[in-house]
Amino acid sequence: MIKIDMTDKAKSEFKGNILGKFKALKKNSELKSYINRLEKQLKEIKLSEFDNVITLESLITMDFNKLKIIKKYIDEKNITFDKDIDLYEEFINRRIRIEHIKNLNISVCPYCNRNYIVNFEVQGNQIISTAELDHFFPKSEYPCFAISIYNLVPCCHTCNHIKSNKNINICSPFDTSINDKILFKYTPKNSDYLYSEEDFKLECDTLEQSDENEIKNTLELFHIISIYQKHKDLILELIQKSQIYTESYIDELLQNYQGKVFNNREDLLRLIIGVYVDEKDINKRPLSKLLIDISKSLGLLY
């Protein structure tokens, strides 16, 4: 649901970790034989978008749009890969996963924008991360993408379990963000909506018709609308706050407390709304997209 911007640091460190294991693990005769079989199949893929032969190594940091092109070719040609070795289990250990998610600098699941994913538990001398990496294109069908960085989506356990190995047409956080293609809104049922969450409806509009099916599938798969209904109390609080924090009152607070309690208007609005108001920070706190949309409709944000 929320776009992830891959940094050069994240790509470089991930590739470095994988290539280091590549050299070590290819000494294993069974693994080396399996990789050679995969790469032999990859060499048979002839696409005009690619100047060079596709290798397992080149797929590690290949961007998502090119992965989609390869996937489409695999589907059209009904290519079936050997699956007797799980490359993800061989190459991605706990340390690499934790480092990768840290380098991506996201705190909330990009699928649901609801659950924190940067949670760490100490068990003995080990640090256990509760964040998981979902294979956007299932590794069970596309083992050649098992260690592709743009195919590994950090997410919460709930979303990973829901998506599982389903091969359906949904939005990838590495491809496009639907946060600028959908709009959450509330509609009062009667005049009591200022006092009760039962007296307004929470809905979601699709703003871009070209991707409507993909967006619809994403919202339905992760049950976004039904799950967000459980958080209407936060919307009610925003409705009530909009009656208190008028433009003149916000200006007064800025005049009295700027530089003392908060640095600027953005900081004050974050205190009022409860999330970062800059959309580039939408993946730092849960339900940011929902609360930003509602705040804009209430005039708390512009």
JOLINNOR-V868975 format. One record per helix or strand. SS is the DSSP state (2 for helix, 1 for strand). FROM is the first residue (numbers start at 1). TO is the last residue. If there is no record, write none. Layout:
# JOLINNOR-V868975
ss=SS from=FROM to=TO
ss=SS from=FROM to=TO
This chain:
# JOLINNOR-V868975
ss=2 from=8 to=25
ss=2 from=29 to=43
ss=2 from=56 to=59
ss=2 from=64 to=76
ss=2 from=87 to=91
ss=2 from=94 to=104
ss=1 from=108 to=108
ss=1 from=116 to=116
ss=1 from=120 to=123
ss=1 from=126 to=129
ss=1 from=132 to=135
ss=2 from=143 to=145
ss=2 from=149 to=151
ss=1 from=152 to=155
ss=2 from=157 to=163
ss=2 from=178 to=180
ss=1 from=182 to=188
ss=2 from=191 to=194
ss=2 from=197 to=199
ss=1 from=200 to=206
ss=2 from=209 to=221
ss=2 from=224 to=244
ss=2 from=247 to=257
ss=1 from=258 to=258
ss=1 from=262 to=262
ss=2 from=265 to=273
ss=2 from=279 to=281
ss=2 from=288 to=298
